[in-house]
Amino acid sequence: MKDLLRELDAWTADGRSVGRAVVVRTFGSAPRPEGAVLLTSDDGRLAGSVSGGCVEGAAAEEIERARQDGHSRVIRYGISDEQAWDVGLACGGTVDVLVEPRVDPVVTAAARELGRAVITPLPADAPGPEFGPHEPGEGARPAPPLVVDASGVLTGTTGDPALDAELVAAATDVLERGRSRTLEAGGRSWFIEAFPVQPRLVIVGAVQVAMALDVMARTLGYRTVVIDGRPAFATRERFPDADALLVGWPDELADTIGLGPADAVVVLSHDVKFDEPAIVTALSRGCRYVGAVGSRKTQGDRRTRLLAAGVTEEALDRLRGPIGLDLGGREPAETALATMAEVVAARYGGSGVPMRDRARRT
């Protein structure tokens, strides 16, 4: 949705009414994920996609129907392999699409502000989580959505404190993962639409691996911050596109960059007096990922020193090292790839064999 704000603004500035369709559930190899959006204006303009081209025409017709009767409804579309092939996709799937007569201002605001999850109660006649055909219902007037921010504060209420708490927990998880989804709770379906803050990778140590890691992270949609105490290393010649490039001690710069739980921190500098304050700071601030380079012996020695310095066993259990997934490579770019793979896996709860858990090689 946030990618379509320019079109939305232009159409509304022209005085046009804008409706939308959004994917709320998928089955099989669906061409577009939950949260994919199609916008249509009342003069026939389209932006976005819910299927890569397979059912856009049908979805646009449903938006027009919703515009006429004022009802939201969920339509289940089965996309055959033949349809998918015709529009250049590898295979088909099934998608549930929420069709709305207009774009709710709450959704637009969340897409602008980010760090928000919008919870929309789906019509009572929406298809459930069971796979199978479903005839479209009459839908219902759009219900007011709820909003959960990145700190877990709920705006609005269902009237049921227990249900509110369940929705907040699910919305917080959706924001953490950055992926929208539909939840069954309280006897109905709720679509939780994620508008997360752009993820950020903080790289401590402007070494050769960091140069490749900065490029990979930005390619994957991360903002990057590179920190090093050596001015000769932290230069724009080496990191021309990093979002922030800072010279100094990472523990002293933590407030400057607003280091917090949404950040991933990768420590690459191979310098005890620089690495360990960075690790302690990242762990104390609850960063979602904290990893540090070093052999098993280095990690063991580091752990002993940090325990003696007062860092708890529980905190150190969150430290990932040796850093990265075991891809087998040893070149700087290969190490960067293994590191970024572990950062992404940690964000989404993916599987993978961390270097620290791999079988010892002879």
GIRACOR-V36897 format. One record per residue. N is the residue number from 1. RES is the residue in three letters. PSI is psi in radians with two decimals (* if undefined). Layout:
BEGIN
n=N res=RES psi=PSI
n=N res=RES psi=PSI
END
This chain:
BEGIN
n=1 res=MET psi=-0.74
n=2 res=LYS psi=-0.43
n=3 res=ASP psi=-0.20
n=4 res=LEU psi=0.15
n=5 res=LEU psi=-0.59
n=6 res=ARG psi=-0.81
n=7 res=GLU psi=-0.74
n=8 res=LEU psi=-0.78
n=9 res=ASP psi=-0.74
n=10 res=ALA psi=-0.74
n=11 res=TRP psi=-0.76
n=12 res=THR psi=-0.56
n=13 res=ALA psi=-0.49
n=14 res=ASP psi=0.01
n=15 res=GLY psi=0.30
n=16 res=ARG psi=2.60
n=17 res=SER psi=2.40
n=18 res=VAL psi=2.19
n=19 res=GLY psi=3.00
n=20 res=ARG psi=2.78
n=21 res=ALA psi=2.42
n=22 res=VAL psi=2.34
n=23 res=VAL psi=2.16
n=24 res=VAL psi=-0.27
n=25 res=ARG psi=2.54
n=26 res=THR psi=2.67
n=27 res=PHE psi=2.40
n=28 res=GLY psi=-2.70
n=29 res=SER psi=1.13
n=30 res=ALA psi=2.50
n=31 res=PRO psi=-0.40
n=32 res=ARG psi=2.54
n=33 res=PRO psi=2.98
n=34 res=GLU psi=2.35
n=35 res=GLY psi=-0.20
n=36 res=ALA psi=2.41
n=37 res=VAL psi=2.47
n=38 res=LEU psi=2.23
n=39 res=LEU psi=2.47
n=40 res=THR psi=2.45
n=41 res=SER psi=2.86
n=42 res=ASP psi=-0.06
n=43 res=ASP psi=0.25
n=44 res=GLY psi=0.08
n=45 res=ARG psi=2.54
n=46 res=LEU psi=2.60
n=47 res=ALA psi=2.51
n=48 res=GLY psi=-2.98
n=49 res=SER psi=2.51
n=50 res=VAL psi=-0.10
n=51 res=SER psi=0.13
n=52 res=GLY psi=0.19
n=53 res=GLY psi=-0.24
n=54 res=CYS psi=-0.77
n=55 res=VAL psi=0.30
n=56 res=GLU psi=-0.72
n=57 res=GLY psi=-0.78
n=58 res=ALA psi=-0.69
n=59 res=ALA psi=-0.68
n=60 res=ALA psi=-0.66
n=61 res=GLU psi=-0.68
n=62 res=GLU psi=-0.61
n=63 res=ILE psi=-0.71
n=64 res=GLU psi=-0.69
n=65 res=ARG psi=-0.75
n=66 res=ALA psi=-0.65
n=67 res=ARG psi=-0.61
n=68 res=GLN psi=-0.73
n=69 res=ASP psi=-0.09
n=70 res=GLY psi=0.21
n=71 res=HIS psi=2.49
n=72 res=SER psi=2.57
n=73 res=ARG psi=2.78
n=74 res=VAL psi=2.19
n=75 res=ILE psi=2.33
n=76 res=ARG psi=2.13
n=77 res=TYR psi=2.21
n=78 res=GLY psi=2.09
n=79 res=ILE psi=1.95
n=80 res=SER psi=2.80
n=81 res=ASP psi=-0.61
n=82 res=GLU psi=-0.76
n=83 res=GLN psi=-0.79
n=84 res=ALA psi=-0.75
n=85 res=TRP psi=-0.66
n=86 res=ASP psi=-0.49
n=87 res=VAL psi=0.33
n=88 res=GLY psi=0.34
n=89 res=LEU psi=2.72
n=90 res=ALA psi=-0.58
n=91 res=CYS psi=2.96
n=92 res=GLY psi=-2.67
n=93 res=GLY psi=-2.97
n=94 res=THR psi=2.40
n=95 res=VAL psi=2.47
n=96 res=ASP psi=2.23
n=97 res=VAL psi=2.12
n=98 res=LEU psi=2.14
n=99 res=VAL psi=2.23
n=100 res=GLU psi=2.45
n=101 res=PRO psi=-0.37
n=102 res=ARG psi=2.85
n=103 res=VAL psi=2.07
n=104 res=ASP psi=2.34
n=105 res=PRO psi=-0.51
n=106 res=VAL psi=-0.71
n=107 res=VAL psi=-0.77
n=108 res=THR psi=-0.75
n=109 res=ALA psi=-0.75
n=110 res=ALA psi=-0.69
n=111 res=ALA psi=-0.51
n=112 res=ARG psi=-0.76
n=113 res=GLU psi=-0.54
n=114 res=LEU psi=3.00
n=115 res=GLY psi=0.53
n=116 res=ARG psi=2.60
n=117 res=ALA psi=2.24
n=118 res=VAL psi=2.22
n=119 res=ILE psi=1.97
n=120 res=THR psi=2.11
n=121 res=PRO psi=2.19
n=122 res=LEU psi=2.69
n=123 res=PRO psi=2.61
n=124 res=ALA psi=-0.48
n=125 res=ASP psi=0.27
n=126 res=ALA psi=2.60
n=127 res=PRO psi=2.56
n=128 res=GLY psi=-2.98
n=129 res=PRO psi=-0.14
n=130 res=GLU psi=2.36
n=131 res=PHE psi=2.43
n=132 res=GLY psi=2.93
n=133 res=PRO psi=2.68
n=134 res=HIS psi=2.24
n=135 res=GLU psi=2.33
n=136 res=PRO psi=2.41
n=137 res=GLY psi=-3.00
n=138 res=GLU psi=-0.27
n=139 res=GLY psi=-2.75
n=140 res=ALA psi=2.87
n=141 res=ARG psi=2.43
n=142 res=PRO psi=2.30
n=143 res=ALA psi=2.59
n=144 res=PRO psi=2.29
n=145 res=PRO psi=2.82
n=146 res=LEU psi=2.80
n=147 res=VAL psi=2.36
n=148 res=VAL psi=2.24
n=149 res=ASP psi=3.11
n=150 res=ALA psi=-0.36
n=151 res=SER psi=0.05
n=152 res=GLY psi=0.25
n=153 res=VAL psi=2.25
n=154 res=LEU psi=2.28
n=155 res=THR psi=2.10
n=156 res=GLY psi=3.04
n=157 res=THR psi=2.67
n=158 res=THR psi=-0.23
n=159 res=GLY psi=-0.09
n=160 res=ASP psi=1.88
n=161 res=PRO psi=-0.67
n=162 res=ALA psi=-0.72
n=163 res=LEU psi=-0.71
n=164 res=ASP psi=-0.79
n=165 res=ALA psi=-0.71
n=166 res=GLU psi=-0.73
n=167 res=LEU psi=-0.69
n=168 res=VAL psi=-0.77
n=169 res=ALA psi=-0.76
n=170 res=ALA psi=-0.71
n=171 res=ALA psi=-0.66
n=172 res=THR psi=-0.72
n=173 res=ASP psi=-0.72
n=174 res=VAL psi=-0.74
n=175 res=LEU psi=-0.69
n=176 res=GLU psi=-0.74
n=177 res=ARG psi=-0.35
n=178 res=GLY psi=0.44
n=179 res=ARG psi=2.16
n=180 res=SER psi=2.70
n=181 res=ARG psi=2.91
n=182 res=THR psi=2.39
n=183 res=LEU psi=2.41
n=184 res=GLU psi=2.05
n=185 res=ALA psi=2.52
n=186 res=GLY psi=0.48
n=187 res=GLY psi=0.25
n=188 res=ARG psi=3.09
n=189 res=SER psi=2.47
n=190 res=TRP psi=2.23
n=191 res=PHE psi=2.13
n=192 res=ILE psi=1.94
n=193 res=GLU psi=2.14
n=194 res=ALA psi=2.28
n=195 res=PHE psi=1.24
n=196 res=PRO psi=2.73
n=197 res=VAL psi=2.50
n=198 res=GLN psi=2.26
n=199 res=PRO psi=2.69
n=200 res=ARG psi=2.42
n=201 res=LEU psi=2.15
n=202 res=VAL psi=2.06
n=203 res=ILE psi=2.04
n=204 res=VAL psi=1.96
n=205 res=GLY psi=1.82
n=206 res=ALA psi=0.97
n=207 res=VAL psi=-3.09
n=208 res=GLN psi=-0.72
n=209 res=VAL psi=-0.66
n=210 res=ALA psi=-0.58
n=211 res=MET psi=-0.80
n=212 res=ALA psi=-0.65
n=213 res=LEU psi=-0.69
n=214 res=ASP psi=-0.78
n=215 res=VAL psi=-0.82
n=216 res=MET psi=-0.75
n=217 res=ALA psi=-0.78
n=218 res=ARG psi=-0.61
n=219 res=THR psi=-0.59
n=220 res=LEU psi=0.13
n=221 res=GLY psi=0.16
n=222 res=TYR psi=2.51
n=223 res=ARG psi=2.63
n=224 res=THR psi=2.47
n=225 res=VAL psi=2.18
n=226 res=VAL psi=2.23
n=227 res=ILE psi=2.33
n=228 res=ASP psi=2.58
n=229 res=GLY psi=-0.10
n=230 res=ARG psi=1.95
n=231 res=PRO psi=-0.53
n=232 res=ALA psi=-0.41
n=233 res=PHE psi=-0.72
n=234 res=ALA psi=1.31
n=235 res=THR psi=2.74
n=236 res=ARG psi=-0.40
n=237 res=GLU psi=-0.64
n=238 res=ARG psi=-0.55
n=239 res=PHE psi=1.20
n=240 res=PRO psi=-0.44
n=241 res=ASP psi=0.08
n=242 res=ALA psi=2.47
n=243 res=ASP psi=-0.53
n=244 res=ALA psi=2.43
n=245 res=LEU psi=1.98
n=246 res=LEU psi=2.45
n=247 res=VAL psi=2.15
n=248 res=GLY psi=-3.01
n=249 res=TRP psi=2.27
n=250 res=PRO psi=-0.62
n=251 res=ASP psi=-0.53
n=252 res=GLU psi=-0.39
n=253 res=LEU psi=-0.03
n=254 res=ALA psi=-0.75
n=255 res=ASP psi=-0.66
n=256 res=THR psi=-0.74
n=257 res=ILE psi=-0.07
n=258 res=GLY psi=0.77
n=259 res=LEU psi=2.30
n=260 res=GLY psi=-2.97
n=261 res=PRO psi=-0.43
n=262 res=ALA psi=-0.13
n=263 res=ASP psi=2.61
n=264 res=ALA psi=2.37
n=265 res=VAL psi=2.22
n=266 res=VAL psi=2.11
n=267 res=VAL psi=2.04
n=268 res=LEU psi=0.06
n=269 res=SER psi=-0.27
n=270 res=HIS psi=0.61
n=271 res=ASP psi=1.97
n=272 res=VAL psi=-0.78
n=273 res=LYS psi=-0.29
n=274 res=PHE psi=-0.75
n=275 res=ASP psi=-0.88
n=276 res=GLU psi=-0.68
n=277 res=PRO psi=-0.60
n=278 res=ALA psi=-0.74
n=279 res=ILE psi=-0.83
n=280 res=VAL psi=-0.76
n=281 res=THR psi=-0.79
n=282 res=ALA psi=-0.71
n=283 res=LEU psi=-0.73
n=284 res=SER psi=-0.46
n=285 res=ARG psi=0.08
n=286 res=GLY psi=0.52
n=287 res=CYS psi=2.49
n=288 res=ARG psi=-0.49
n=289 res=TYR psi=2.30
n=290 res=VAL psi=2.05
n=291 res=GLY psi=2.63
n=292 res=ALA psi=2.46
n=293 res=VAL psi=2.85
n=294 res=GLY psi=2.62
n=295 res=SER psi=3.05
n=296 res=ARG psi=-0.71
n=297 res=LYS psi=-0.76
n=298 res=THR psi=-0.74
n=299 res=GLN psi=-0.71
n=300 res=GLY psi=-0.78
n=301 res=ASP psi=-0.72
n=302 res=ARG psi=-0.75
n=303 res=ARG psi=-0.74
n=304 res=THR psi=-0.78
n=305 res=ARG psi=-0.73
n=306 res=LEU psi=-0.63
n=307 res=LEU psi=-0.74
n=308 res=ALA psi=-0.49
n=309 res=ALA psi=-0.03
n=310 res=GLY psi=0.03
n=311 res=VAL psi=2.39
n=312 res=THR psi=2.76
n=313 res=GLU psi=-0.75
n=314 res=GLU psi=-0.75
n=315 res=ALA psi=-0.76
n=316 res=LEU psi=-0.44
n=317 res=ASP psi=-0.31
n=318 res=ARG psi=-0.21
n=319 res=LEU psi=2.23
n=320 res=ARG psi=2.08
n=321 res=GLY psi=2.46
n=322 res=PRO psi=2.51
n=323 res=ILE psi=2.59
n=324 res=GLY psi=2.90
n=325 res=LEU psi=2.70
n=326 res=ASP psi=1.58
n=327 res=LEU psi=-0.17
n=328 res=GLY psi=-0.27
n=329 res=GLY psi=2.80
n=330 res=ARG psi=-0.14
n=331 res=GLU psi=2.75
n=332 res=PRO psi=-0.80
n=333 res=ALA psi=-0.59
n=334 res=GLU psi=-0.67
n=335 res=THR psi=-0.70
n=336 res=ALA psi=-0.74
n=337 res=LEU psi=-0.80
n=338 res=ALA psi=-0.68
n=339 res=THR psi=-0.82
n=340 res=MET psi=-0.60
n=341 res=ALA psi=-0.70
n=342 res=GLU psi=-0.64
n=343 res=VAL psi=-0.80
n=344 res=VAL psi=-0.75
n=345 res=ALA psi=-0.68
n=346 res=ALA psi=-0.64
n=347 res=ARG psi=-0.75
n=348 res=TYR psi=0.00
n=349 res=GLY psi=0.52
n=350 res=GLY psi=2.94
n=351 res=SER psi=2.93
n=352 res=GLY psi=2.74
n=353 res=VAL psi=1.83
n=354 res=PRO psi=2.63
n=355 res=MET psi=-0.67
n=356 res=ARG psi=-0.33
n=357 res=ASP psi=-0.01
n=358 res=ARG psi=2.73
n=359 res=ALA psi=2.44
n=360 res=ARG psi=2.30
n=361 res=ARG psi=2.62
n=362 res=THR psi=*
END
